[in-house]
Structures are given as C-alpha cells and as structure tokens.
Amino acid sequence: MTVGGAPFGPAAALACALAGAAYLSGALRLRSRGDAWPWPRDCAFTAGAAVLAWGLSGALPGGPFTGHALRHVCVGMAGPALLVVARPLTLTLRLLPPGGLRRGLLRAAHSPPAAWLLLPPVAAAVDVGSLWVLYRTGLVAAAHHHPWLDGALHLHMAAAGLLFGAAICQLDPVRRRRGTALRATTLLVAGTAHGGLAKTLYATGPPGTAFTAADLRAGAQVMYYGGDAVEVALALVLAVGWYTAAGRRLRRAGGAVRGRTRHTPPACAEADGGRATGRLSRPWSPGYGRR
C-alpha cells in the first residue's frame, strides 16, 4: 500500500467534509421541525468523518509501516465505527418524505442480499478475512507500485469496516435484527482473528515488503492495540443496546401486570383469595376456609 503518502489526497478530505455538513444540516432540519435527534450522534458522525479524512488524506506519523497501520485503524475501524453509531440511515429515512425514494431505500435496506451481508459472521468474514488476504499475500507490495490498487483497497477497507460495524451494532433499521449472543460472539471471534494477524505481522512483514524490524513491530502494535480499542467500543455499544432493550421489555411486562391487576373483576378477586389486589377479601381467622 501507499508508503509515506495518502491514497486520495485532498479529494478525500473534501468528500468527508461534505458528508459531515450534509449530516449536520439534516439533523438541524429535524430539530427545527420539532423532532428529537440526540446531539451525541452529531458528534459521532463529525468525528468519524474527520478520522476518515485524516486516514485517507493526511500525513500520518511514524515509519512507513507504522503510518500504514495507523491508516488501517482509522479507515477500516475507528472511522466506520463512529459513522455507524451516528445512525445515518435512520436520519436519512426520517428526512425523506413519503414516496418512491424513501420506499426504495427501505426496500434496499430490507432486501435479502442486505440481510445476508449484515449477518454478523458474514460481515466478519468480509472484514477480517480480507485483511488476512491483504497482509499475508503480495497485495501490499503490489499496491505500493499501483496507486489505483492502493485506492481500491482503502475503499474496500472502509466499506468492510462499515459493514462489520453495522452488523454488530444493528442501530439502523434492518430486515432482521440478530440476537445479542450471536453478535457478541462474532465480535469476540473477529477481535481474536484481528489480534492474531497483528501478532504475525510483529514477527514477519507482508510478503514482498522490506520494512525495518523496528517499524514493523511498531506498526503491529498500533494495529493490535488500536483494534482492541475499537472492538471494546463496539462491545460497549452492544452492551448498552442490550441493556436498553431489556429495560424496555421489563417496563412493558410491568405495565401489562399492572393493567391486569387494575382490571381484575371483584368476583375473580374473591376466587383467588384476593391475590390480584394484594389483600384478602375477608378478615382471616383460624377457622376460615375450613367451613
């Protein structure tokens, strides 16, 4: 891949800035018409766009492989995760008026291909599996000599990161929401595979490359610990979603029980010994119930 330079230059920064401005403008439109839209989502999208812009167009610190590893964490992990948390599809659907465009977008989001791609194991295989192919074959060396391949690989890295983040978090409307256990297990397995790849790079660089040992080890550490940080953040999003959903289920169950209690007929209250109202229907005495 690109060594010591950005794959897209100012064009990527401009595209990310336009995307951020469009998101913030849409959020402002929602609030101006009285709809609620949490401001932390604005912060998440802005931060994600900035991280992507820096990773795709900025000069990154460290040696050639260290800078490349930092670019990988920004473009393929941190930036996409922040964008997913901001729920851009939800914002777009709430802004679009009822009509063909909105129906078409929903149809695409709920289509069978989207459902398969958003299956957590499939998304993990696309994301982490492609990284193993990239770093354990000659693709890195080839991308260093072919700028078009370098750009295509970075775009794939960003798209795969978005797909994986969306499959794990499942915050935007999708055709079928997968269970928390499946998503948590997939995140754990994917994190283990990513960490294992970073450990192999600590020992041996990608085929066809000649990075120094110090640069290779520093880059592997950036990939390992940076990946861990993003995976912990995704786990927190997953845990908060599970906790919120569990709280909603408990509130609904409590409301249903209270509703049944309030509407229990007096005859039923007598029949069950007053358990529905929490008190006995007549004073208790030692002989009560034996007559």
TAMORA-V99003 format. One record per residue. N is the residue number from 1. RES is the residue in one letter. SS is DSSP state (helix for helix, strand for strand, loop for the rest). PHI is phi in radians with two decimals (NA if undefined). PSI is psi in whole degrees, 0 to 359 (999 if undefined). Layout:
BEGIN
n->N res->RES ss->SS phi->PHI psi->PSI
n->N res->RES ss->SS phi->PHI psi->PSI
END
This chain:
BEGIN
n->1 res->M ss->loop phi->NA psi->180
n->2 res->T ss->loop phi->-1.00 psi->128
n->3 res->V ss->loop phi->-1.95 psi->112
n->4 res->G ss->loop phi->1.43 psi->7
n->5 res->G ss->loop phi->-2.53 psi->165
n->6 res->A ss->loop phi->-1.58 psi->144
n->7 res->P ss->loop phi->-1.28 psi->334
n->8 res->F ss->loop phi->-2.15 psi->338
n->9 res->G ss->loop phi->1.29 psi->208
n->10 res->P ss->helix phi->-1.07 psi->336
n->11 res->A ss->helix phi->-1.07 psi->321
n->12 res->A ss->helix phi->-1.18 psi->319
n->13 res->A ss->helix phi->-1.09 psi->319
n->14 res->L ss->helix phi->-1.14 psi->316
n->15 res->A ss->helix phi->-1.08 psi->318
n->16 res->C ss->helix phi->-1.17 psi->322
n->17 res->A ss->helix phi->-1.14 psi->319
n->18 res->L ss->helix phi->-1.14 psi->320
n->19 res->A ss->helix phi->-1.11 psi->318
n->20 res->G ss->helix phi->-1.12 psi->319
n->21 res->A ss->helix phi->-1.14 psi->321
n->22 res->A ss->helix phi->-1.13 psi->319
n->23 res->Y ss->helix phi->-1.11 psi->311
n->24 res->L ss->helix phi->-1.12 psi->324
n->25 res->S ss->helix phi->-1.13 psi->318
n->26 res->G ss->helix phi->-1.12 psi->319
n->27 res->A ss->helix phi->-1.11 psi->322
n->28 res->L ss->helix phi->-1.14 psi->321
n->29 res->R ss->helix phi->-1.10 psi->319
n->30 res->L ss->helix phi->-1.05 psi->312
n->31 res->R ss->helix phi->-1.18 psi->326
n->32 res->S ss->helix phi->-1.19 psi->336
n->33 res->R ss->loop phi->-1.69 psi->8
n->34 res->G ss->loop phi->1.70 psi->3
n->35 res->D ss->loop phi->-1.48 psi->148
n->36 res->A ss->loop phi->-1.51 psi->137
n->37 res->W ss->loop phi->-2.60 psi->110
n->38 res->P ss->loop phi->-1.03 psi->133
n->39 res->W ss->helix phi->-1.17 psi->334
n->40 res->P ss->helix phi->-1.03 psi->334
n->41 res->R ss->helix phi->-1.19 psi->324
n->42 res->D ss->helix phi->-1.06 psi->316
n->43 res->C ss->helix phi->-1.11 psi->319
n->44 res->A ss->helix phi->-1.12 psi->316
n->45 res->F ss->helix phi->-1.19 psi->318
n->46 res->T ss->helix phi->-1.07 psi->316
n->47 res->A ss->helix phi->-1.14 psi->318
n->48 res->G ss->helix phi->-1.10 psi->318
n->49 res->A ss->helix phi->-1.13 psi->322
n->50 res->A ss->helix phi->-1.16 psi->319
n->51 res->V ss->helix phi->-1.12 psi->318
n->52 res->L ss->helix phi->-1.11 psi->317
n->53 res->A ss->helix phi->-1.08 psi->318
n->54 res->W ss->helix phi->-1.15 psi->318
n->55 res->G ss->helix phi->-1.19 psi->327
n->56 res->L ss->helix phi->-1.58 psi->339
n->57 res->S ss->helix phi->-2.31 psi->348
n->58 res->G ss->loop phi->-1.59 psi->163
n->59 res->A ss->loop phi->-1.50 psi->121
n->60 res->L ss->loop phi->-1.76 psi->148
n->61 res->P ss->loop phi->-1.31 psi->167
n->62 res->G ss->loop phi->1.63 psi->181
n->63 res->G ss->loop phi->-1.24 psi->181
n->64 res->P ss->helix phi->-1.01 psi->312
n->65 res->F ss->helix phi->-1.32 psi->326
n->66 res->T ss->helix phi->-1.09 psi->315
n->67 res->G ss->helix phi->-1.10 psi->321
n->68 res->H ss->helix phi->-1.13 psi->318
n->69 res->A ss->helix phi->-1.11 psi->320
n->70 res->L ss->helix phi->-1.13 psi->322
n->71 res->R ss->helix phi->-1.11 psi->320
n->72 res->H ss->helix phi->-1.07 psi->316
n->73 res->V ss->helix phi->-1.14 psi->320
n->74 res->C ss->helix phi->-1.22 psi->310
n->75 res->V ss->helix phi->-1.39 psi->322
n->76 res->G ss->helix phi->-1.70 psi->349
n->77 res->M ss->helix phi->-2.32 psi->293
n->78 res->A ss->helix phi->-1.16 psi->311
n->79 res->G ss->helix phi->-1.04 psi->307
n->80 res->P ss->helix phi->-1.03 psi->321
n->81 res->A ss->helix phi->-1.08 psi->318
n->82 res->L ss->helix phi->-1.15 psi->321
n->83 res->L ss->helix phi->-1.14 psi->320
n->84 res->V ss->helix phi->-1.10 psi->317
n->85 res->V ss->helix phi->-1.08 psi->332
n->86 res->A ss->loop phi->-1.32 psi->351
n->87 res->R ss->loop phi->0.97 psi->59
n->88 res->P ss->helix phi->-1.15 psi->326
n->89 res->L ss->helix phi->-1.16 psi->319
n->90 res->T ss->helix phi->-1.06 psi->317
n->91 res->L ss->helix phi->-1.08 psi->316
n->92 res->T ss->helix phi->-1.09 psi->317
n->93 res->L ss->helix phi->-1.15 psi->325
n->94 res->R ss->helix phi->-1.28 psi->336
n->95 res->L ss->helix phi->-1.46 psi->327
n->96 res->L ss->loop phi->-1.25 psi->137
n->97 res->P ss->loop phi->-1.28 psi->158
n->98 res->P ss->loop phi->-1.00 psi->133
n->99 res->G ss->loop phi->2.84 psi->192
n->100 res->G ss->helix phi->-1.12 psi->319
n->101 res->L ss->helix phi->-1.13 psi->316
n->102 res->R ss->helix phi->-1.16 psi->318
n->103 res->R ss->helix phi->-1.12 psi->321
n->104 res->G ss->helix phi->-1.14 psi->320
n->105 res->L ss->helix phi->-1.14 psi->318
n->106 res->L ss->helix phi->-1.13 psi->321
n->107 res->R ss->helix phi->-1.11 psi->320
n->108 res->A ss->helix phi->-1.17 psi->320
n->109 res->A ss->helix phi->-1.17 psi->331
n->110 res->H ss->loop phi->-1.75 psi->9
n->111 res->S ss->loop phi->-1.29 psi->156
n->112 res->P ss->helix phi->-1.00 psi->318
n->113 res->P ss->helix phi->-1.05 psi->319
n->114 res->A ss->helix phi->-1.12 psi->321
n->115 res->A ss->helix phi->-1.10 psi->320
n->116 res->W ss->helix phi->-1.20 psi->317
n->117 res->L ss->helix phi->-1.14 psi->328
n->118 res->L ss->loop phi->-1.53 psi->3
n->119 res->L ss->loop phi->-1.16 psi->122
n->120 res->P ss->helix phi->-0.89 psi->314
n->121 res->P ss->helix phi->-1.10 psi->324
n->122 res->V ss->helix phi->-1.17 psi->314
n->123 res->A ss->helix phi->-1.07 psi->321
n->124 res->A ss->helix phi->-1.15 psi->321
n->125 res->A ss->helix phi->-1.13 psi->320
n->126 res->V ss->helix phi->-1.14 psi->318
n->127 res->D ss->helix phi->-1.32 psi->296
n->128 res->V ss->helix phi->-1.30 psi->324
n->129 res->G ss->helix phi->-1.07 psi->320
n->130 res->S ss->helix phi->-1.16 psi->330
n->131 res->L ss->helix phi->-1.18 psi->320
n->132 res->W ss->helix phi->-1.09 psi->318
n->133 res->V ss->helix phi->-1.10 psi->319
n->134 res->L ss->helix phi->-1.10 psi->311
n->135 res->Y ss->helix phi->-1.56 psi->343
n->136 res->R ss->helix phi->-1.86 psi->9
n->137 res->T ss->loop phi->-2.16 psi->189
n->138 res->G ss->loop phi->-1.52 psi->15
n->139 res->L ss->helix phi->-1.13 psi->322
n->140 res->V ss->helix phi->-1.08 psi->314
n->141 res->A ss->helix phi->-1.13 psi->320
n->142 res->A ss->helix phi->-1.16 psi->320
n->143 res->A ss->helix phi->-1.15 psi->333
n->144 res->H ss->helix phi->-1.14 psi->333
n->145 res->H ss->helix phi->-1.76 psi->350
n->146 res->H ss->loop phi->-2.26 psi->99
n->147 res->P ss->helix phi->-1.01 psi->325
n->148 res->W ss->helix phi->-1.11 psi->323
n->149 res->L ss->helix phi->-1.21 psi->322
n->150 res->D ss->helix phi->-1.05 psi->314
n->151 res->G ss->helix phi->-1.13 psi->319
n->152 res->A ss->helix phi->-1.12 psi->321
n->153 res->L ss->helix phi->-1.17 psi->322
n->154 res->H ss->helix phi->-1.19 psi->320
n->155 res->L ss->helix phi->-1.11 psi->319
n->156 res->H ss->helix phi->-1.10 psi->320
n->157 res->M ss->helix phi->-1.06 psi->316
n->158 res->A ss->helix phi->-1.16 psi->317
n->159 res->A ss->helix phi->-1.14 psi->320
n->160 res->A ss->helix phi->-1.16 psi->323
n->161 res->G ss->helix phi->-1.15 psi->320
n->162 res->L ss->helix phi->-1.11 psi->317
n->163 res->L ss->helix phi->-1.09 psi->316
n->164 res->F ss->helix phi->-1.16 psi->316
n->165 res->G ss->helix phi->-1.09 psi->319
n->166 res->A ss->helix phi->-1.16 psi->322
n->167 res->A ss->helix phi->-1.21 psi->325
n->168 res->I ss->helix phi->-1.38 psi->313
n->169 res->C ss->helix phi->-1.38 psi->318
n->170 res->Q ss->loop phi->0.87 psi->56
n->171 res->L ss->loop phi->-1.61 psi->325
n->172 res->D ss->loop phi->-1.42 psi->160
n->173 res->P ss->loop phi->-1.14 psi->126
n->174 res->V ss->loop phi->-2.23 psi->170
n->175 res->R ss->loop phi->-1.17 psi->318
n->176 res->R ss->loop phi->-2.54 psi->123
n->177 res->R ss->loop phi->-1.48 psi->126
n->178 res->R ss->loop phi->-1.43 psi->158
n->179 res->G ss->loop phi->-1.19 psi->156
n->180 res->T ss->helix phi->-1.10 psi->322
n->181 res->A ss->helix phi->-1.08 psi->316
n->182 res->L ss->helix phi->-1.12 psi->315
n->183 res->R ss->helix phi->-1.17 psi->320
n->184 res->A ss->helix phi->-1.16 psi->318
n->185 res->T ss->helix phi->-1.12 psi->317
n->186 res->T ss->helix phi->-1.08 psi->318
n->187 res->L ss->helix phi->-1.09 psi->319
n->188 res->L ss->helix phi->-1.13 psi->315
n->189 res->V ss->helix phi->-1.15 psi->317
n->190 res->A ss->helix phi->-1.12 psi->319
n->191 res->G ss->helix phi->-1.10 psi->321
n->192 res->T ss->helix phi->-1.13 psi->318
n->193 res->A ss->helix phi->-1.15 psi->320
n->194 res->H ss->helix phi->-1.16 psi->317
n->195 res->G ss->helix phi->-1.10 psi->322
n->196 res->G ss->helix phi->-1.11 psi->321
n->197 res->L ss->helix phi->-1.10 psi->317
n->198 res->A ss->helix phi->-1.08 psi->323
n->199 res->K ss->helix phi->-1.16 psi->323
n->200 res->T ss->helix phi->-1.16 psi->325
n->201 res->L ss->helix phi->-1.23 psi->333
n->202 res->Y ss->helix phi->-1.09 psi->328
n->203 res->A ss->helix phi->-1.60 psi->319
n->204 res->T ss->loop phi->-2.44 psi->130
n->205 res->G ss->loop phi->-1.29 psi->172
n->206 res->P ss->loop phi->-1.05 psi->145
n->207 res->P ss->loop phi->-0.99 psi->138
n->208 res->G ss->loop phi->1.49 psi->2
n->209 res->T ss->loop phi->-1.92 psi->163
n->210 res->A ss->loop phi->-2.41 psi->58
n->211 res->F ss->loop phi->-1.36 psi->151
n->212 res->T ss->loop phi->-1.19 psi->158
n->213 res->A ss->helix phi->-1.10 psi->319
n->214 res->A ss->helix phi->-1.14 psi->317
n->215 res->D ss->helix phi->-1.15 psi->319
n->216 res->L ss->helix phi->-1.10 psi->316
n->217 res->R ss->helix phi->-1.21 psi->320
n->218 res->A ss->helix phi->-1.10 psi->317
n->219 res->G ss->helix phi->-1.14 psi->320
n->220 res->A ss->helix phi->-1.11 psi->322
n->221 res->Q ss->helix phi->-1.17 psi->320
n->222 res->V ss->helix phi->-1.05 psi->316
n->223 res->M ss->helix phi->-1.15 psi->319
n->224 res->Y ss->helix phi->-1.18 psi->304
n->225 res->Y ss->helix phi->-1.32 psi->326
n->226 res->G ss->helix phi->-1.13 psi->319
n->227 res->G ss->helix phi->-1.11 psi->319
n->228 res->D ss->helix phi->-1.05 psi->318
n->229 res->A ss->helix phi->-1.09 psi->316
n->230 res->V ss->helix phi->-1.17 psi->321
n->231 res->E ss->helix phi->-1.17 psi->323
n->232 res->V ss->helix phi->-1.12 psi->320
n->233 res->A ss->helix phi->-1.09 psi->317
n->234 res->L ss->helix phi->-1.12 psi->323
n->235 res->A ss->helix phi->-1.11 psi->322
n->236 res->L ss->helix phi->-1.14 psi->318
n->237 res->V ss->helix phi->-1.06 psi->318
n->238 res->L ss->helix phi->-1.11 psi->317
n->239 res->A ss->helix phi->-1.16 psi->319
n->240 res->V ss->helix phi->-1.12 psi->320
n->241 res->G ss->helix phi->-1.10 psi->318
n->242 res->W ss->helix phi->-1.13 psi->317
n->243 res->Y ss->helix phi->-1.11 psi->318
n->244 res->T ss->helix phi->-1.14 psi->316
n->245 res->A ss->helix phi->-1.13 psi->320
n->246 res->A ss->helix phi->-1.12 psi->321
n->247 res->G ss->helix phi->-1.12 psi->321
n->248 res->R ss->helix phi->-1.13 psi->319
n->249 res->R ss->helix phi->-1.12 psi->320
n->250 res->L ss->helix phi->-1.14 psi->319
n->251 res->R ss->helix phi->-1.14 psi->319
n->252 res->R ss->helix phi->-1.13 psi->318
n->253 res->A ss->helix phi->-1.12 psi->318
n->254 res->G ss->helix phi->-1.11 psi->321
n->255 res->G ss->helix phi->-1.14 psi->322
n->256 res->A ss->helix phi->-1.16 psi->320
n->257 res->V ss->helix phi->-1.14 psi->317
n->258 res->R ss->helix phi->-1.12 psi->323
n->259 res->G ss->helix phi->-1.14 psi->319
n->260 res->R ss->helix phi->-1.15 psi->323
n->261 res->T ss->helix phi->-1.15 psi->317
n->262 res->R ss->helix phi->-1.15 psi->329
n->263 res->H ss->loop phi->-1.80 psi->15
n->264 res->T ss->loop phi->-1.27 psi->122
n->265 res->P ss->loop phi->-1.12 psi->153
n->266 res->P ss->helix phi->-0.99 psi->323
n->267 res->A ss->helix phi->-1.09 psi->322
n->268 res->C ss->helix phi->-1.19 psi->323
n->269 res->A ss->helix phi->-1.10 psi->321
n->270 res->E ss->helix phi->-1.15 psi->320
n->271 res->A ss->helix phi->-1.16 psi->325
n->272 res->D ss->loop phi->-1.69 psi->19
n->273 res->G ss->loop phi->1.29 psi->18
n->274 res->G ss->loop phi->1.49 psi->9
n->275 res->R ss->loop phi->-1.16 psi->330
n->276 res->A ss->loop phi->-1.18 psi->332
n->277 res->T ss->loop phi->-1.82 psi->355
n->278 res->G ss->loop phi->1.46 psi->11
n->279 res->R ss->loop phi->-2.58 psi->155
n->280 res->L ss->loop phi->-1.26 psi->152
n->281 res->S ss->loop phi->-1.38 psi->343
n->282 res->R ss->loop phi->-2.60 psi->157
n->283 res->P ss->loop phi->-0.97 psi->142
n->284 res->W ss->loop phi->-1.48 psi->142
n->285 res->S ss->loop phi->-2.45 psi->159
n->286 res->P ss->loop phi->-0.99 psi->331
n->287 res->G ss->loop phi->-1.63 psi->359
n->288 res->Y ss->loop phi->-1.19 psi->132
n->289 res->G ss->loop phi->1.69 psi->345
n->290 res->R ss->loop phi->-1.71 psi->351
n->291 res->R ss->loop phi->-1.36 psi->999
END
